[in-house]
Amino acid sequence: MAQEESRTIYLDYAATTPVDARVLEAMLPFMSERYGNANSLYALGRDAYRGLEDARERVAALIGANVPEVVFTGGGSEGDNAAVLGISRAAVTRGRGAHIVVSGFEHKAVLEPAEYLGKHGFEVSIVMPRPDGVVYADDLRAVMRPDTALVSVMHANNELGTVMPIKELAAVAHESGAYFHTDAVQVLGKVAWDAKDLGVDAATFTGHKIYGPKGVGVMYLKRGTPYEALIMGGGQEGKRRSGTQNVAGAVGFARALELMEEERETENPRETALRDRAIQGILAMPNTALNGTLDAHLPGTANLVIKGVEGEAMLLQLDNRGIAVSTGSACSSGSLEPSHVLLAIGCPPEIAHGSLRLTIGRFTTTEDIDYFLDVLPPIIERLRAMSPVYARMFGNGS
């Protein structure tokens, strides 16, 4: 038993991933002997600049972008803020109306900038996902207006794992002359991603979801897309993101993405099989349900509700047995409010409180899933036995 209790089973890869040793190896020279400022003209600076631009070229090739369209940022939240605020403001300057559209289950890094714009002269419309966790083109078309400046819909939802028809949604936005941004943080490396094929005007990515470092991301900004910089000062990144560049981070991002692409064909089926094994095990328990469709879905993500159980209590009990999971978005896990994502797809608040998000990754094994499925049922049984909510909903039976 002591050996089991010392195990660590990590099932929260959508929150963050460990840095792959091969990524760290690529980064280390730029954290030691190749430490120069990429904006300096002497040899150390020129060497760092070559490393930075090589990383930019590699990323551009992997996402179907032109090299100048790749902007290195400080991460996904910065990229989302920059895209929503920077494109909306610049589009108005170019003569577009002050109307934007976002989906109802975006990451808060999109929703809060949209809310900010709504308090500063913009009108904001919300397109809601359907109960299957997908935003459809017809629903977006219904809220579009001739004066819409920007539409922002995430490529895959970070809590559900459902994948949106981004190419269709971008086409709908363009019908009205609007620009289209997608938060693609969760899909990068897991689905084929080509900016030209998808037809998006901007996209956001981050390194720490693909076994790269934290604190570095990429904003794809299509040539000709209007944009006002969020961070000003030194004019780096083509005056789109000032500040001394994180060269080691950029190199790590590029290497991490290369590895994701190289291994996707074998890794996706493996993660899908583990995900389905976990889902089947949980759904074998009474009064459980899957959130969102599996028809258009990320390989390693599953979101379920365990009815009559508080998600926080479940998380802590699992943590005591060495298992790390999420009860929703890790970025808002300090909140006692039910997940806005689950509410957006019609999940009642009392049910949403019992959500469980599992995200499987590169280092997850079958043994990890089986251990989790052994540990979970007695925890649920104990928590339900103490729960007046469960007794009220289902009586004393199971």
DODOVEX-719026 format. One line per field, with one value per residue (C-alpha): residue number from 1; x, y, z; residue in three letters. Coordinates in nm, 4 decimals, padded with zeros to 6 digits. Each point is the difference from the previous one (the first is absolute). Example, Ala and Ser with C-alpha at 12.3 -4.5 7.8 and 13.67 -1.06 7.14 Angstrom:
num	(1;2);
px	(01.2300;00.1370);
py	(-00.4500;00.3440);
pz	(00.7800;-00.0660);
residuo	(Ala;Ser);
This chain:
num	(1;2;3;4;5;6;7;8;9;10;11;12;13;14;15;16;17;18;19;20;21;22;23;24;25;26;27;28;29;30;31;32;33;34;35;36;37;38;39;40;41;42;43;44;45;46;47;48;49;50;51;52;53;54;55;56;57;58;59;60;61;62;63;64;65;66;67;68;69;70;71;72;73;74;75;76;77;78;79;80;81;82;83;84;85;86;87;88;89;90;91;92;93;94;95;96;97;98;99;100;101;102;103;104;105;106;107;108;109;110;111;112;113;114;115;116;117;118;119;120;121;122;123;124;125;126;127;128;129;130;131;132;133;134;135;136;137;138;139;140;141;142;143;144;145;146;147;148;149;150;151;152;153;154;155;156;157;158;159;160;161;162;163;164;165;166;167;168;169;170;171;172;173;174;175;176;177;178;179;180;181;182;183;184;185;186;187;188;189;190;191;192;193;194;195;196;197;198;199;200;201;202;203;204;205;206;207;208;209;210;211;212;213;214;215;216;217;218;219;220;221;222;223;224;225;226;227;228;229;230;231;232;233;234;235;236;237;238;239;240;241;242;243;244;245;246;247;248;249;250;251;252;253;254;255;256;257;258;259;260;261;262;263;264;265;266;267;268;269;270;271;272;273;274;275;276;277;278;279;280;281;282;283;284;285;286;287;288;289;290;291;292;293;294;295;296;297;298;299;300;301;302;303;304;305;306;307;308;309;310;311;312;313;314;315;316;317;318;319;320;321;322;323;324;325;326;327;328;329;330;331;332;333;334;335;336;337;338;339;340;341;342;343;344;345;346;347;348;349;350;351;352;353;354;355;356;357;358;359;360;361;362;363;364;365;366;367;368;369;370;371;372;373;374;375;376;377;378;379;380;381;382;383;384;385;386;387;388;389;390;391;392;393;394;395;396;397;398);
px	(00.0000;00.2805;00.1385;-00.3387;-00.0481;00.3348;-00.1044;-00.0665;-00.2531;-00.0235;-00.3278;-00.0094;00.1988;-00.2447;00.1096;00.3697;00.2525;00.3473;00.2823;00.1218;00.3686;00.0652;-00.1491;00.2101;00.3106;-00.0743;-00.0559;00.3004;00.2630;-00.2078;-00.0127;00.3776;00.2643;-00.2389;-00.1626;00.0225;-00.2769;-00.1391;-00.0195;00.3694;00.2351;00.3088;00.0745;-00.1869;-00.3090;00.0200;00.0291;-00.3101;-00.1833;00.0808;-00.1402;-00.3161;-00.0600;00.0723;-00.2692;-00.2396;00.0595;-00.0572;-00.3244;-00.1234;00.0596;-00.1860;-00.3129;-00.0276;00.0977;00.2370;00.3001;-00.0873;-00.3468;00.1458;00.0161;00.1588;-00.1935;00.0081;-00.2670;-00.3598;-00.1742;00.2180;-00.0639;-00.3768;-00.0028;00.2201;-00.2108;-00.3405;00.1024;00.2540;-00.2053;-00.3290;00.1470;00.1967;-00.2977;-00.2093;00.2773;-00.0233;-00.3718;-00.1572;-00.2822;00.0533;-00.1709;00.1711;-00.1185;00.1434;-00.1258;-00.1588;00.2567;00.3258;00.2949;-00.0186;00.3010;-00.2448;-00.3182;00.1489;00.1608;-00.3348;-00.1749;00.2535;-00.0721;-00.3697;00.0599;00.1988;-00.2222;-00.0357;-00.3051;00.0594;-00.2150;00.0276;-00.0426;-00.0837;00.1170;-00.2648;-00.0382;00.2505;00.2698;00.0407;-00.0528;-00.1685;00.0266;-00.3758;-00.0047;00.2908;-00.1653;-00.3101;00.1921;00.2207;-00.0583;00.1300;00.2021;00.1636;00.3730;00.1202;-00.1175;00.1907;-00.0882;00.2392;00.1120;-00.0481;-00.1595;00.2492;-00.2434;-00.2050;00.2531;-00.2594;00.1379;-00.1681;-00.0423;00.2414;00.0252;-00.3788;-00.0170;00.2765;-00.1851;-00.3177;00.1925;00.1493;-00.3461;-00.0664;00.3472;00.1081;00.3388;00.0210;00.2182;00.0213;00.1525;00.1767;00.1937;-00.1512;00.0146;00.3573;00.1872;-00.3117;-00.1811;00.1334;00.0238;00.0532;-00.0717;-00.0524;-00.2352;-00.2055;-00.0245;00.0408;00.1384;00.1569;00.0654;00.1488;00.2294;00.2070;00.3048;-00.0913;-00.2894;00.2337;00.2820;00.1806;00.0853;-00.2414;00.0141;00.0232;-00.2678;-00.0695;-00.2566;-00.0640;-00.0931;-00.0857;00.1607;-00.2390;-00.1973;-00.0380;00.1719;00.0936;00.2761;-00.0948;00.3599;00.2022;00.3479;00.2854;-00.1646;00.0986;-00.1972;-00.0641;-00.1389;-00.2782;00.1370;00.2712;00.2399;00.3239;-00.0884;00.0123;00.2350;00.0306;-00.3779;-00.0482;00.2499;-00.1772;-00.3395;00.1241;00.1595;-00.3084;-00.2259;00.2290;-00.0193;-00.3788;-00.0288;00.2474;-00.1831;-00.3625;-00.0810;00.0886;-00.0742;-00.3566;-00.1380;00.1820;-00.1434;-00.3461;00.0030;00.1015;-00.2632;-00.2719;00.1152;-00.0403;-00.3380;-00.1377;00.1178;-00.1637;-00.3251;-00.0277;-00.0687;-00.3614;-00.1132;00.2908;-00.0021;00.2364;00.0061;00.0330;00.0072;00.2812;-00.0671;00.2276;00.2364;00.3602;00.1650;00.0880;-00.2742;-00.3137;-00.2437;-00.2573;-00.2418;-00.0202;-00.3460;-00.0478;00.3704;00.1895;00.2843;00.2414;-00.0504;00.0521;00.3176;00.1475;-00.0840;00.1663;00.2987;00.0391;00.0486;00.2556;-00.2357;-00.0098;-00.3199;-00.2033;-00.3573;-00.0078;00.2373;00.3175;00.0245;-00.3183;00.0283;00.0039;-00.3566;-00.2990;-00.2231;-00.0988;00.1867;-00.1240;00.0765;-00.2388;-00.2667;00.0365;-00.0912;-00.3041;00.1366;-00.1950;00.2170;-00.0502;00.1189;00.2834;00.1529;00.0758;00.2018;00.3187;00.2454;00.2574;00.2708;00.2385;00.3403;00.3318;00.1029;-00.3347;-00.0094;-00.2710;00.1094;-00.0656;-00.3578;-00.0653;00.1309;-00.2254;-00.3017;00.0776;00.0307;-00.2943;-00.3106;00.0508;00.0703;-00.3259;-00.1894;00.1275;-00.0721;-00.3504;-00.0734;00.0734;-00.1813;-00.3505;-00.0156;00.0455;-00.2574;-00.2477;00.0632;00.0144;-00.1194;00.1980;00.0360;00.2945);
py	(00.0000;00.2432;-00.0430;00.0761;00.3131;00.1387;-00.0192;00.3106;-00.0401;00.3194;00.0342;00.3770;00.0532;00.2663;00.2164;-00.0359;-00.2553;-00.0909;00.1286;-00.2821;-00.0788;00.0435;00.3507;00.0912;-00.1208;00.2351;00.2933;-00.0333;00.1560;00.3188;00.0138;-00.0299;00.0586;00.1466;00.2425;00.3212;00.2544;-00.0691;00.3752;00.0665;00.0454;-00.1709;-00.3702;-00.1350;00.1958;-00.1081;-00.3618;00.0305;00.1722;-00.2908;-00.2417;00.2069;00.0332;-00.3674;-00.0822;00.2411;-00.1629;-00.3487;00.1016;00.1758;-00.3112;-00.2178;00.2195;00.0967;00.3639;00.2435;00.0681;00.3666;-00.1135;-00.1799;00.2237;-00.1384;00.0932;-00.0728;-00.2704;-00.0778;00.2575;00.2798;-00.1153;-00.0118;00.3458;00.1404;-00.1462;00.1019;00.3502;00.0715;-00.1141;00.1493;00.3437;00.0054;-00.1236;00.2913;00.2378;-00.1507;00.0692;-00.3176;00.0274;-00.0423;-00.3395;-00.3257;-00.3576;-00.2595;-00.3430;-00.0563;-00.2535;00.1695;00.0072;00.2993;00.1437;00.0687;00.0666;00.2616;00.2118;-00.0173;00.1154;00.2815;00.1114;-00.0104;00.2627;00.2186;00.0640;-00.3460;-00.2214;-00.3654;-00.2891;-00.3529;-00.3075;-00.2970;-00.3571;-00.2664;-00.2706;-00.2186;00.2591;00.1286;00.3483;-00.0352;00.2219;00.0647;00.1233;00.2339;00.1330;00.0873;00.2493;00.1526;00.3587;00.2140;00.2001;-00.2968;00.0623;-00.3236;-00.3521;-00.2141;-00.3676;-00.2528;-00.2930;-00.2520;00.0564;-00.0332;-00.1695;-00.2209;-00.0815;00.0567;00.1301;00.2817;00.0148;00.2922;00.0137;00.0380;00.2546;00.2124;-00.0037;00.1243;00.2856;00.0978;00.0077;00.3103;00.1450;-00.0801;-00.1321;-00.3410;-00.1015;-00.3420;-00.1040;-00.3136;-00.0711;-00.3447;-00.1321;00.0796;-00.3190;-00.2107;00.0794;00.1006;00.3798;00.2122;00.3717;00.0368;-00.2966;00.1089;00.3578;00.1630;00.3509;-00.0584;-00.2885;-00.0515;-00.2794;-00.0672;-00.2137;-00.1653;-00.1994;-00.1801;-00.1097;00.3296;00.2697;00.2272;00.3707;-00.0183;-00.0089;00.0876;00.2284;-00.0667;00.3307;-00.0271;00.2587;00.2926;-00.0600;00.3308;-00.0001;00.2421;-00.1256;-00.0857;00.0295;00.2972;00.1258;-00.1576;-00.0861;-00.3663;-00.2639;00.2411;00.2594;-00.2421;-00.1137;00.2081;-00.1435;-00.1959;-00.3322;-00.3270;-00.1728;-00.3207;-00.0126;00.0528;-00.2752;-00.2274;00.0770;-00.0882;-00.3255;-00.0984;00.0575;-00.2029;-00.2928;00.0262;-00.0140;-00.2871;-00.2118;00.0993;-00.2945;-00.2522;00.2044;00.1046;-00.3564;-00.1022;00.2924;-00.0561;-00.3631;00.0993;00.2739;-00.2423;-00.2523;00.2663;00.1158;-00.3553;-00.0645;00.3144;-00.0435;-00.3503;00.1752;00.1085;00.3586;00.1133;00.1660;00.1203;00.3696;00.0857;-00.2135;-00.2402;00.0425;00.3036;-00.0275;00.0224;-00.3379;00.0227;00.2092;-00.1142;00.2012;-00.1814;00.0759;-00.2125;00.0910;00.0813;00.0617;00.3246;00.0174;00.1607;-00.2793;-00.2597;00.1731;00.0115;-00.3641;-00.1046;00.2198;-00.1854;-00.3137;00.1658;00.0761;00.3482;00.0924;00.3156;00.0936;00.2408;00.2630;00.0091;00.3759;00.0547;-00.2882;00.2446;00.1010;-00.1534;00.0799;-00.2876;-00.0168;00.2599;-00.2533;-00.2590;00.2630;00.1125;-00.3477;-00.0167;-00.1965;00.0923;00.1698;-00.2734;-00.2589;00.2164;00.0119;-00.3703;00.0291;-00.1977;00.0785;-00.2611;00.0855;-00.2681;00.0670;-00.1277;-00.1697;-00.1521;-00.3805;-00.2647;-00.0755;00.3634;-00.0190;-00.3329;00.1339;00.3036;-00.2196;-00.2137;00.2996;00.2095;-00.2145;-00.0307;00.3749;00.0744;-00.2440;00.1676;00.3517;-00.0915;-00.1626;00.3346;00.2106;00.1335;00.1114;-00.3562;-00.1344;00.2652;-00.0692;-00.3793;-00.1177;-00.2653;-00.2191;00.0112);
pz	(00.0000;00.0853;-00.3502;-00.1584;00.2110;-00.1181;-00.3663;-00.2028;-00.2795;-00.2037;-00.1917;-00.0549;-00.3206;-00.1212;00.2929;-00.0730;-00.1188;00.1227;-00.2157;-00.2212;00.0570;-00.3728;00.0163;00.3016;-00.1822;-00.2907;00.2366;00.2269;-00.2295;-00.0177;00.3791;00.0376;-00.2684;-00.2611;00.2439;-00.2041;-00.0530;-00.3462;-00.0641;00.0587;-00.2953;00.1398;-00.0537;00.3045;-00.1009;-00.3624;00.1097;00.2171;-00.2858;-00.2324;00.2578;00.0344;-00.3721;-00.0614;00.2567;-00.1712;-00.3377;00.1408;00.1699;-00.3137;-00.2083;00.2499;00.0231;-00.3653;00.0514;-00.1630;00.2206;00.0808;00.1140;00.3048;00.3083;00.3174;00.3149;00.3716;-00.0221;-00.0857;00.2184;-00.1327;-00.3564;00.0527;00.1573;-00.2740;-00.2806;00.1382;00.1059;-00.2718;-00.2992;00.1217;00.0610;-00.3234;-00.2026;00.1243;-00.1007;-00.3479;-00.0152;00.1373;00.2519;00.3718;00.0255;00.0976;00.0455;00.2378;00.0980;00.3383;00.1160;-00.0950;00.2345;00.2341;-00.1860;-00.2854;00.1975;00.2308;-00.2762;-00.1831;00.3156;00.0310;-00.3555;00.0805;00.2672;-00.2393;-00.2984;-00.1569;-00.0240;00.0815;-00.1217;00.1340;-00.2183;00.2187;-00.0492;-00.0349;00.2687;-00.1857;00.0716;-00.3549;-00.1498;-00.3384;-00.3069;-00.0184;00.3598;-00.0661;-00.3156;00.2034;00.2167;-00.2703;-00.1121;-00.2858;00.2536;00.1769;00.0393;00.1596;00.0770;00.2512;00.0424;00.1525;-00.2125;00.2807;00.3368;00.2830;00.2392;-00.2322;-00.2711;-00.2731;-00.3309;-00.1935;-00.3808;-00.0201;-00.3775;-00.0288;00.2810;-00.1531;-00.3328;00.1716;00.1624;-00.3344;-00.1621;00.2113;-00.0489;00.3563;00.1068;00.1678;00.2960;00.1620;00.3284;-00.1226;00.3189;00.0553;-00.3574;-00.1021;-00.0787;00.0554;-00.3247;-00.3386;00.0128;-00.3103;00.0146;-00.3736;-00.0230;00.3021;-00.1224;00.3418;00.0428;00.3395;00.2376;00.3435;00.1216;00.3119;00.0714;00.3274;-00.1507;-00.2442;00.2364;-00.0467;00.2548;00.1800;-00.0732;-00.3779;-00.2671;-00.3602;-00.1562;-00.3654;-00.1618;-00.3673;-00.2228;-00.0481;00.3196;00.1845;00.3359;00.2775;00.2287;00.3564;00.1265;-00.1227;00.0648;-00.1935;-00.3293;00.0025;-00.1928;-00.2844;00.2475;00.0911;00.3363;00.1651;00.2533;-00.0117;-00.1578;00.1905;-00.2437;00.2012;00.0296;-00.3738;-00.0776;00.2476;-00.1522;-00.3487;00.1144;00.2016;-00.2992;-00.2261;00.2398;00.0236;-00.3773;-00.0321;00.2564;-00.0655;-00.2267;00.2697;00.3122;-00.0836;-00.0296;00.3179;00.1979;-00.1460;00.1122;00.3529;00.0071;-00.1088;00.2611;00.2693;-00.1321;-00.0110;00.3541;00.1361;-00.1922;00.1469;00.3297;00.0652;-00.0537;-00.2111;-00.3415;-00.2704;-00.0885;-00.3690;-00.3102;-00.0842;-00.3733;-00.0259;00.2918;00.1165;00.0518;00.3680;00.1594;00.1807;00.2103;00.2070;00.2803;00.3121;00.1229;00.3661;00.0684;00.0484;-00.2481;00.2469;00.2535;-00.2711;-00.1184;00.3507;00.0711;-00.3237;00.0785;00.3288;-00.2070;-00.2284;-00.2910;-00.1537;-00.1852;-00.0561;00.0790;-00.2916;-00.1300;00.2073;-00.0541;00.2012;00.2460;00.2907;-00.0758;00.1791;-00.2966;-00.2295;-00.3286;-00.2484;-00.2734;00.1422;00.0629;-00.3632;-00.1285;00.2278;00.2937;00.3190;00.2655;00.2594;-00.2532;-00.1341;00.3493;-00.0366;-00.3207;-00.0493;-00.2793;-00.0946;-00.2489;-00.1138;-00.1486;-00.1252;00.3217;00.1044;00.0103;00.0098;00.3558;00.0938;-00.1301;00.1698;00.3317;-00.0339;-00.0754;00.3054;00.2301;-00.1213;00.0774;00.3781;00.0185;-00.1827;00.2213;00.3168;-00.1226;-00.1155;00.3345;00.1663;-00.2588;00.0768;-00.3642;-00.1241;00.2476;-00.1141;-00.3683;00.0031;00.3390;00.1842;-00.3066;-00.2382);
residuo	(Met;Ala;Gln;Glu;Glu;Ser;Arg;Thr;Ile;Tyr;Leu;Asp;Tyr;Ala;Ala;Thr;Thr;Pro;Val;Asp;Ala;Arg;Val;Leu;Glu;Ala;Met;Leu;Pro;Phe;Met;Ser;Glu;Arg;Tyr;Gly;Asn;Ala;Asn;Ser;Leu;Tyr;Ala;Leu;Gly;Arg;Asp;Ala;Tyr;Arg;Gly;Leu;Glu;Asp;Ala;Arg;Glu;Arg;Val;Ala;Ala;Leu;Ile;Gly;Ala;Asn;Val;Pro;Glu;Val;Val;Phe;Thr;Gly;Gly;Gly;Ser;Glu;Gly;Asp;Asn;Ala;Ala;Val;Leu;Gly;Ile;Ser;Arg;Ala;Ala;Val;Thr;Arg;Gly;Arg;Gly;Ala;His;Ile;Val;Val;Ser;Gly;Phe;Glu;His;Lys;Ala;Val;Leu;Glu;Pro;Ala;Glu;Tyr;Leu;Gly;Lys;His;Gly;Phe;Glu;Val;Ser;Ile;Val;Met;Pro;Arg;Pro;Asp;Gly;Val;Val;Tyr;Ala;Asp;Asp;Leu;Arg;Ala;Val;Met;Arg;Pro;Asp;Thr;Ala;Leu;Val;Ser;Val;Met;His;Ala;Asn;Asn;Glu;Leu;Gly;Thr;Val;Met;Pro;Ile;Lys;Glu;Leu;Ala;Ala;Val;Ala;His;Glu;Ser;Gly;Ala;Tyr;Phe;His;Thr;Asp;Ala;Val;Gln;Val;Leu;Gly;Lys;Val;Ala;Trp;Asp;Ala;Lys;Asp;Leu;Gly;Val;Asp;Ala;Ala;Thr;Phe;Thr;Gly;His;Lys;Ile;Tyr;Gly;Pro;Lys;Gly;Val;Gly;Val;Met;Tyr;Leu;Lys;Arg;Gly;Thr;Pro;Tyr;Glu;Ala;Leu;Ile;Met;Gly;Gly;Gly;Gln;Glu;Gly;Lys;Arg;Arg;Ser;Gly;Thr;Gln;Asn;Val;Ala;Gly;Ala;Val;Gly;Phe;Ala;Arg;Ala;Leu;Glu;Leu;Met;Glu;Glu;Glu;Arg;Glu;Thr;Glu;Asn;Pro;Arg;Glu;Thr;Ala;Leu;Arg;Asp;Arg;Ala;Ile;Gln;Gly;Ile;Leu;Ala;Met;Pro;Asn;Thr;Ala;Leu;Asn;Gly;Thr;Leu;Asp;Ala;His;Leu;Pro;Gly;Thr;Ala;Asn;Leu;Val;Ile;Lys;Gly;Val;Glu;Gly;Glu;Ala;Met;Leu;Leu;Gln;Leu;Asp;Asn;Arg;Gly;Ile;Ala;Val;Ser;Thr;Gly;Ser;Ala;Cys;Ser;Ser;Gly;Ser;Leu;Glu;Pro;Ser;His;Val;Leu;Leu;Ala;Ile;Gly;Cys;Pro;Pro;Glu;Ile;Ala;His;Gly;Ser;Leu;Arg;Leu;Thr;Ile;Gly;Arg;Phe;Thr;Thr;Thr;Glu;Asp;Ile;Asp;Tyr;Phe;Leu;Asp;Val;Leu;Pro;Pro;Ile;Ile;Glu;Arg;Leu;Arg;Ala;Met;Ser;Pro;Val;Tyr;Ala;Arg;Met;Phe;Gly;Asn;Gly;Ser);
